[in-house]
Amino acid sequence: NGSCVNESNDTANCGACGRGCNVGFNSGAQCASRACQPAPIETERFPIGGVAATDSNIYYSVAEPSSGAVKGIDDLGNNTTFSATEFQPTIVRADANNVYWIDVATATDAGALAPSTGRIMMAAATGPVATTVLATGQNYPAGLAIDATGLYWSNSGATGTDGLVVKCSIRFCGRSSLDPSIIETPTQLAMGQSNPLGVALDATNVYWANSGTGTNGQIMK
């Protein structure tokens, strides 16, 4: 527009004319050396365990002991708490309709994480907040991935050789409210894994990392 700007530190013209830093979630970002700088979006008292994003929302888990939470913030700065009653929420995933997360385990009387008490959870991304339990009795779930129709996760296990890779449909996993005649339970895709952690997908396969043996696994969906 004919005005002079310093593209090295102008937040509205950072590195190029019209390249603004203060856009959407990044409303507090500054420009330095022609690059937009990181800016905090939210600050919590306890560690943030997982984060996921869509075009207009960021979702994250707060690993507060015994009262963990899963929260969201949209690009206008509006906050939503999806759950404030998780014990150890970690991995978070999201699509256009829902937010999904892992609650690793509940506690024993001694305060340790109890085996086979993990849960896979879901809440609608918009509208009234109501959580849905998709799966219970999971043995230290550790990785989570989603595609258009399914959830895939790993159970790291307790012994080093009892890890699992599991799948379940998004629509019917553990639920009867959508169709009382269809209640799907998780399907074990791979058993006997060594502390499987991260899970990833492509159009055909599921992949995971066995932290106990330093190997990767693969199996068809």
Rosetta silent file (secondary structure, phi, psi, omega in degrees, C-alpha in Angstrom):
SEQUENCE: NGSCVNESNDTANCGACGRGCNVGFNSGAQCASRACQPAPIETERFPIGGVAATDSNIYYSVAEPSSGAVKGIDDLGNNTTFSATEFQPTIVRADANNVYWIDVATATDAGALAPSTGRIMMAAATGPVATTVLATGQNYPAGLAIDATGLYWSNSGATGTDGLVVKCSIRFCGRSSLDPSIIETPTQLAMGQSNPLGVALDATNVYWANSGTGTNGQIMK
SCORE:     score description
SCORE:     0.000 S_00000001
   1 L     0.000   11.619  175.827    0.000    0.000    0.000 S_00000001
   2 L    90.344   -6.830  178.919    3.004    2.268   -0.344 S_00000001
   3 L   -85.543  156.470 -179.580    3.851    2.503    3.390 S_00000001
   4 L   -94.333  132.572  176.285    7.263    1.571    4.739 S_00000001
   5 L  -134.187  158.634  176.178    7.547   -1.334    7.172 S_00000001
   6 L  -102.017  103.609 -176.489   10.420   -3.242    8.730 S_00000001
   7 L   -68.373   -7.194  178.585    9.881   -6.858    7.753 S_00000001
   8 L   -76.900  -28.911 -175.652   12.423   -7.939   10.363 S_00000001
   9 L  -143.987   11.621  178.564   10.165   -7.140   13.322 S_00000001
  10 L   -84.590  117.213 -174.994    6.760   -5.935   12.074 S_00000001
  11 L   -67.488  -18.908  177.934    4.127   -8.360   13.402 S_00000001
  12 L   -92.796  -12.274 -178.010    1.785   -7.517   10.513 S_00000001
  13 L  -143.830   62.763 -170.807    4.460   -7.898    7.839 S_00000001
  14 L   -90.066  105.129  179.877    6.897  -10.439    9.223 S_00000001
  15 L    83.697  -15.129  178.751    9.389  -11.514    6.591 S_00000001
  16 L  -167.665  154.188  179.189    7.055  -10.393    3.788 S_00000001
  17 L   -62.663  128.623  177.232    4.343   -7.832    3.166 S_00000001
  18 L    83.373   -0.511  178.869    1.020   -8.966    4.626 S_00000001
  19 L   -88.899   94.064 -175.737    2.455  -11.943    6.520 S_00000001
  20 L   -89.092  145.161  177.832    0.952  -11.366    9.949 S_00000001
  21 L   -89.381  -33.005 -174.363    1.961  -13.155   13.130 S_00000001
  22 L   -85.945   70.444 -177.309   -1.106  -12.308   15.215 S_00000001
  23 L  -125.920  130.742  175.111   -3.504  -14.709   13.493 S_00000001
  24 H    56.867 -128.545 -177.948   -5.892  -17.168   15.154 S_00000001
  25 H   -61.619  -23.991 -172.154   -4.268  -19.106   17.997 S_00000001
  26 H   -90.451   34.084 -170.922   -1.043  -17.148   17.530 S_00000001
  27 L   -65.136  -20.274 -179.572   -2.538  -13.849   18.682 S_00000001
  28 L  -101.807    9.255 -174.494    0.326  -13.054   21.035 S_00000001
  29 L   -73.614  147.326  176.276    3.183  -13.865   18.677 S_00000001
  30 L  -111.876  163.251  177.997    5.935  -11.380   17.940 S_00000001
  31 E  -106.427  132.384  176.807    8.156  -10.980   14.893 S_00000001
  32 E  -147.455  133.708  179.049   11.936  -11.268   15.176 S_00000001
  33 L    53.444   39.256  175.380   14.560  -11.738   12.465 S_00000001
  34 L    70.393   18.331 -179.099   11.798  -11.936    9.831 S_00000001
  35 E  -135.519  137.953  174.952   10.112  -14.916   11.539 S_00000001
  36 E   -68.259  134.833 -176.239    7.012  -15.212   13.731 S_00000001
  37 L   -95.818  152.287  177.887    8.014  -16.373   17.198 S_00000001
  38 L   -59.632  145.909  177.500    6.292  -19.037   19.318 S_00000001
  39 L  -136.987  137.969  178.322    3.671  -17.749   21.718 S_00000001
  40 L   -66.108  139.517  177.519    1.949  -19.598   24.587 S_00000001
  41 L   -95.588  -46.198  178.200   -1.713  -20.368   23.969 S_00000001
  42 L  -139.148  152.014  176.460   -2.678  -21.625   27.412 S_00000001
  43 L  -123.713  127.941 -178.856   -0.860  -21.952   30.739 S_00000001
  44 L  -120.787  156.674  178.489   -1.705  -24.763   33.167 S_00000001
  45 L   -72.215  -28.589 -176.449   -0.563  -25.596   36.694 S_00000001
  46 L  -118.984  163.748 -174.589    0.216  -29.188   35.731 S_00000001
  47 L   -60.902  143.451  172.388    1.951  -30.702   32.676 S_00000001
  48 E   -86.384  122.594 -171.585    0.136  -30.868   29.382 S_00000001
  49 E   -92.287  -27.681 -178.667    0.255  -34.508   28.318 S_00000001
  50 E  -156.353  156.939 -179.333   -1.090  -34.440   24.762 S_00000001
  51 E  -145.438  144.520  175.547   -2.275  -32.016   22.113 S_00000001
  52 E  -142.280  157.550 -177.312   -4.318  -32.245   18.895 S_00000001
  53 E  -142.516  146.507  166.687   -5.541  -29.630   16.440 S_00000001
  54 L  -118.042 -171.735 -177.173   -8.143  -29.081   13.761 S_00000001
  55 L   -61.536  -30.831 -173.215   -8.511  -26.028   11.531 S_00000001
  56 L  -127.413    5.845 -177.438  -10.215  -23.992   14.231 S_00000001
  57 E  -142.943  149.116  169.893   -9.562  -25.750   17.561 S_00000001
  58 E  -120.664  135.743 -179.908   -6.754  -26.990   19.758 S_00000001
  59 E  -122.442  143.990 -179.165   -7.376  -29.768   22.285 S_00000001
  60 E  -152.901  157.988  177.117   -5.058  -30.825   25.095 S_00000001
  61 E  -108.421  146.853  178.114   -4.869  -32.958   28.223 S_00000001
  62 E  -117.077  116.235 -173.089   -3.732  -31.789   31.642 S_00000001
  63 L   -86.694   59.637  175.803   -2.091  -34.515   33.705 S_00000001
  64 L   -80.649  125.942 -175.709   -3.198  -33.298   37.122 S_00000001
  65 L   -55.161  125.512  175.333   -3.003  -36.217   39.595 S_00000001
  66 L    71.052  -12.903  178.405   -6.443  -37.765   40.228 S_00000001
  67 L  -142.363   49.103  179.085   -8.316  -34.884   38.569 S_00000001
  68 E   -65.565  161.737 -174.332   -6.826  -34.665   35.110 S_00000001
  69 E  -137.511  156.061  169.364   -8.648  -32.724   32.436 S_00000001
  70 E  -122.950  125.874 -171.948   -9.155  -32.549   28.699 S_00000001
  71 E  -131.310  167.447  177.251   -9.727  -29.047   27.384 S_00000001
  72 E  -144.087  157.177  174.786  -10.080  -27.132   24.162 S_00000001
  73 E  -142.853  134.354  179.496   -9.674  -23.609   22.851 S_00000001
  74 E   -96.177  176.933 -173.507  -10.912  -22.265   19.544 S_00000001
  75 L   -75.365    1.297  172.299   -9.307  -19.633   17.334 S_00000001
  76 L  -102.092   -0.001  178.587  -11.481  -16.942   18.914 S_00000001
  77 L    90.596    9.408  179.038  -10.144  -17.738   22.376 S_00000001
  78 L   -81.149  133.069 -176.792  -13.204  -19.587   23.696 S_00000001
  79 E  -103.534  144.828  175.313  -12.376  -22.348   26.190 S_00000001
  80 E  -135.165  135.692  171.214  -14.155  -25.672   26.731 S_00000001
  81 E  -104.409  116.682 -178.901  -13.519  -28.324   29.374 S_00000001
  82 E   -84.847  -32.898  176.372  -14.529  -31.740   28.038 S_00000001
  83 E  -157.749  138.700  175.558  -13.669  -33.643   31.188 S_00000001
  84 E  -123.617   20.610 -175.141  -12.222  -32.729   34.570 S_00000001
  85 E  -125.614   20.113  176.849  -12.435  -36.195   36.132 S_00000001
  86 E   -79.601  155.818  177.865   -9.693  -38.150   34.354 S_00000001
  87 L   -91.086  -48.604 -178.156   -6.927  -39.767   36.377 S_00000001
  88 L  -144.297   69.962 -179.440   -3.994  -39.685   33.946 S_00000001
  89 E   -72.525  139.408 -178.741   -5.032  -38.303   30.530 S_00000001
  90 E  -130.682  -98.260 -172.733   -2.302  -38.345   27.916 S_00000001
  91 E   -63.816  136.217  178.245   -2.624  -38.722   24.138 S_00000001
  92 E  -125.056  138.314  173.610   -5.312  -36.600   22.464 S_00000001
  93 E  -133.798  159.094 -178.642   -6.665  -36.897   18.911 S_00000001
  94 E  -151.530  150.429  168.364   -9.444  -35.012   17.143 S_00000001
  95 L  -128.930 -166.769 -175.739  -11.464  -34.927   13.956 S_00000001
  96 L   -66.769  -21.319 -173.710  -14.181  -32.559   12.753 S_00000001
  97 L  -107.585  -34.082 -169.679  -16.781  -34.120   15.052 S_00000001
  98 E  -138.914  161.307  168.257  -15.108  -35.448   18.179 S_00000001
  99 E  -117.082  137.520 -175.375  -12.120  -35.295   20.482 S_00000001
 100 E  -124.030  148.651  177.148  -10.616  -38.594   21.707 S_00000001
 101 E  -154.755  164.086  175.143   -8.133  -39.300   24.465 S_00000001
 102 E  -101.162  132.795  165.724   -6.407  -41.932   26.553 S_00000001
 103 E  -111.053  108.455 -164.216   -6.806  -42.119   30.328 S_00000001
 104 L   -60.410  -46.810 -174.688   -3.882  -44.373   31.191 S_00000001
 105 L  -172.102  165.078  167.026   -5.017  -45.888   34.493 S_00000001
 106 L   -97.427  179.365 -173.981   -6.547  -45.305   37.878 S_00000001
 107 E  -102.800  149.040  169.344   -4.543  -45.524   41.086 S_00000001
 108 L   -79.673  174.405  178.263   -4.026  -48.321   43.569 S_00000001
 109 L   -60.834  -27.278  180.000   -4.341  -47.648   47.298 S_00000001
 110 L   -85.011   -2.036  177.750   -0.586  -47.070   47.325 S_00000001
 111 L    94.296   -4.527  178.611   -0.885  -44.411   44.624 S_00000001
 112 L   -79.354  162.152  176.853    0.637  -46.419   41.781 S_00000001
 113 E   -75.594  125.377 -176.201   -1.042  -46.792   38.405 S_00000001
 114 L   -83.396  135.338  178.475   -3.172  -49.928   38.446 S_00000001
 115 L   -66.550  154.171  174.371   -2.900  -52.315   35.460 S_00000001
 116 L    57.431   34.125  175.728   -5.889  -52.949   33.186 S_00000001
 117 L  -123.042    8.767 -179.825   -7.767  -49.846   34.338 S_00000001
 118 E   -73.793  159.021 -178.288   -7.088  -47.615   31.345 S_00000001
 119 E  -136.039  151.685  169.519   -9.854  -46.126   29.234 S_00000001
 120 E  -109.198  126.209 -169.684  -10.350  -44.764   25.731 S_00000001
 121 E  -121.969  160.122  178.857  -12.617  -41.724   25.865 S_00000001
 122 E  -148.667  148.946  171.041  -14.531  -39.473   23.481 S_00000001
 123 E  -144.837  148.578  176.378  -16.521  -36.237   23.590 S_00000001
 124 E   -64.787  138.564 -176.737  -18.339  -34.277   20.911 S_00000001
 125 L   -72.529  -24.133  179.419  -16.241  -31.367   19.691 S_00000001
 126 L  -132.529  165.413  178.319  -19.242  -29.022   19.641 S_00000001
 127 L    82.926 -168.462 -179.152  -22.512  -28.733   21.475 S_00000001
 128 L   -58.511  136.053 -178.704  -23.234  -29.895   25.035 S_00000001
 129 L   -78.199  119.503  176.417  -20.209  -31.522   26.626 S_00000001
 130 L  -147.313  119.922 -178.069  -20.840  -35.202   27.355 S_00000001
 131 E   -84.769  150.210  177.821  -18.069  -37.781   27.536 S_00000001
 132 E  -125.723  130.440  175.221  -18.418  -41.319   26.199 S_00000001
 133 E   -85.522  116.175 -179.939  -16.369  -44.283   27.376 S_00000001
 134 E   -88.361  -34.054 -179.552  -15.337  -46.228   24.283 S_00000001
 135 E  -154.616  140.878  175.814  -13.254  -48.920   25.991 S_00000001
 136 E  -121.853  176.955  176.154  -12.367  -49.899   29.552 S_00000001
 137 E    66.577   23.170 -179.023   -9.984  -52.432   31.108 S_00000001
 138 E   -83.021  141.124 -172.553   -7.069  -51.344   28.915 S_00000001
 139 L   -94.100   86.615 -178.038   -3.601  -52.289   30.133 S_00000001
 140 L    55.984   64.564  177.094   -1.685  -48.993   30.166 S_00000001
 141 E   -60.169  141.554 -170.021   -2.807  -47.571   26.807 S_00000001
 142 E  -132.893  -28.865 -179.332   -0.005  -45.539   25.287 S_00000001
 143 E  -131.603  150.207 -177.082   -0.599  -44.620   21.646 S_00000001
 144 E  -147.182  134.133  176.210   -3.704  -43.530   19.763 S_00000001
 145 E  -140.941  153.213  179.807   -4.489  -42.865   16.096 S_00000001
 146 E  -134.019  152.111  166.440   -7.724  -42.286   14.201 S_00000001
 147 L  -129.202 -163.042 -173.037   -8.961  -42.388   10.640 S_00000001
 148 L   -64.582  -25.360 -174.602  -12.390  -41.695    9.152 S_00000001
 149 L  -125.767  -14.985 -171.551  -13.993  -44.795   10.650 S_00000001
 150 E  -137.036  159.469  170.068  -11.771  -46.292   13.321 S_00000001
 151 E  -110.004  141.455  178.617   -9.675  -45.855   16.444 S_00000001
 152 E  -133.230  131.181  179.073   -6.381  -47.683   16.832 S_00000001
 153 E  -145.590  164.458  176.275   -4.357  -47.765   20.020 S_00000001
 154 E  -110.654  143.527  167.815   -1.578  -49.610   21.784 S_00000001
 155 E  -107.536  115.585 -174.350   -1.630  -51.112   25.261 S_00000001
 156 L   -70.009  -23.303  176.983    1.947  -51.061   26.504 S_00000001
 157 L    81.551  179.891 -174.701    1.245  -53.808   29.029 S_00000001
 158 L  -118.513  -12.334 -172.280    2.841  -54.615   32.359 S_00000001
 159 L  -115.315   -8.512 -175.947    5.343  -57.396   31.681 S_00000001
 160 L    93.484  -12.802  179.246    7.242  -56.361   28.567 S_00000001
 161 L  -132.868    8.044 -177.591    5.676  -59.124   26.467 S_00000001
 162 L  -112.133   19.937  179.198    1.934  -58.549   26.919 S_00000001
 163 E   -69.693  152.722 -178.278    1.546  -55.430   24.793 S_00000001
 164 E  -132.375  154.556  165.079   -1.334  -55.143   22.331 S_00000001
 165 E  -119.799  128.372 -165.545   -2.346  -53.163   19.273 S_00000001
 166 E  -129.657  150.746  172.971   -6.118  -52.719   19.180 S_00000001
 167 E  -134.997  159.046  176.248   -8.785  -51.277   16.898 S_00000001
 168 E  -161.327  148.518 -179.157  -12.448  -50.353   17.235 S_00000001
 169 E   -73.231  145.749  178.469  -14.926  -48.455   15.072 S_00000001
 170 L   -65.150  -39.179 -171.936  -15.591  -44.830   15.967 S_00000001
 171 L   -73.321  -38.261 -170.214  -19.330  -45.177   15.510 S_00000001
 172 L  -118.738    2.541 -175.410  -20.075  -48.303   17.537 S_00000001
 173 E   -63.303  113.204  174.635  -17.129  -48.858   19.879 S_00000001
 174 L    68.624    8.780 -172.975  -18.521  -49.676   23.309 S_00000001
 175 L  -122.761  149.939  174.697  -21.810  -47.896   22.618 S_00000001
 176 L  -123.312   -4.250 -174.514  -25.405  -48.874   22.138 S_00000001
 177 L   -69.712  -31.562 -179.264  -27.062  -45.456   21.987 S_00000001
 178 L   -76.497  -37.401  178.615  -26.571  -45.056   18.229 S_00000001
 179 L  -155.504  101.842 -175.488  -27.859  -48.509   17.378 S_00000001
 180 L   -56.916  -18.811 -178.824  -28.840  -50.856   20.223 S_00000001
 181 L   -85.616   -8.752 -177.390  -28.286  -53.852   17.964 S_00000001
 182 L  -126.126  110.002  173.498  -24.604  -53.016   17.366 S_00000001
 183 L  -128.608  108.398 -175.237  -22.152  -52.831   20.260 S_00000001
 184 E   -94.295  135.178  172.441  -18.595  -53.351   19.121 S_00000001
 185 L  -100.839  154.903 -178.802  -15.797  -54.439   21.430 S_00000001
 186 L   -59.172  144.923  177.908  -12.141  -53.725   20.608 S_00000001
 187 E  -105.790  130.001  178.113  -10.377  -56.127   18.257 S_00000001
 188 E   -82.248  116.735  178.307   -6.808  -57.191   19.006 S_00000001
 189 E   -86.712  -38.071 -178.517   -4.689  -56.763   15.886 S_00000001
 190 E  -142.467  132.791 -179.299   -1.325  -57.725   17.387 S_00000001
 191 E  -118.714  168.596  177.170   -0.521  -59.498   20.642 S_00000001
 192 E    65.762   28.474 -179.348    2.669  -60.271   22.541 S_00000001
 193 E   -85.420  160.122 -174.717    4.242  -56.907   21.763 S_00000001
 194 L  -103.900   92.006  179.742    7.041  -55.368   23.820 S_00000001
 195 L    50.305   58.347  178.636    5.779  -52.126   25.361 S_00000001
 196 E   -66.859  139.063 -177.745    4.232  -50.685   22.193 S_00000001
 197 E  -118.819 -103.684 -174.307    3.904  -46.920   22.279 S_00000001
 198 E   -58.972  143.411  179.338    3.254  -44.602   19.330 S_00000001
 199 E  -125.062  138.036  177.761    0.714  -45.658   16.685 S_00000001
 200 E  -138.171  158.563 -175.997    0.455  -44.358   13.109 S_00000001
 201 E  -131.107  153.026  158.574   -1.746  -45.135   10.116 S_00000001
 202 L  -128.637 -165.493 -174.815   -1.814  -44.997    6.366 S_00000001
 203 L   -64.103  -24.234 -171.931   -4.614  -46.055    4.035 S_00000001
 204 L  -117.653  -34.369 -166.973   -3.877  -49.759    4.488 S_00000001
 205 E  -123.153  162.853  170.835   -1.756  -50.451    7.555 S_00000001
 206 E  -112.693  137.309  179.825   -1.250  -49.765   11.244 S_00000001
 207 E  -125.375  149.013  177.616    2.282  -49.093   12.502 S_00000001
 208 E  -151.560  162.784 -179.968    3.643  -48.963   16.036 S_00000001
 209 E  -110.305  122.094  174.731    6.888  -48.678   17.950 S_00000001
 210 E   -88.627  101.709 -176.235    7.930  -51.438   20.371 S_00000001
 211 L   -69.850  -25.429 -178.220    9.975  -49.538   22.939 S_00000001
 212 L   -70.951  -28.861 -178.215   11.005  -52.728   24.733 S_00000001
 213 L  -116.751   -3.952 -178.844   12.838  -54.191   21.740 S_00000001
 214 L    68.505   31.421 -179.327   13.555  -51.088   19.678 S_00000001
 215 E  -121.522  163.114  173.490   11.555  -52.422   16.730 S_00000001
 216 E  -108.488  147.462  177.625    8.631  -51.242   14.650 S_00000001
 217 E  -117.277  157.914  179.842    5.540  -53.301   13.923 S_00000001
 218 E  -148.809  140.202  175.474    3.120  -53.298   11.024 S_00000001
 219 E  -155.400  150.866  177.897   -0.180  -55.015   10.310 S_00000001
 220 E   -68.225  146.502  178.645   -3.065  -54.480    7.927 S_00000001
 221 L   -59.783    0.000    0.000   -6.089  -52.640    9.295 S_00000001
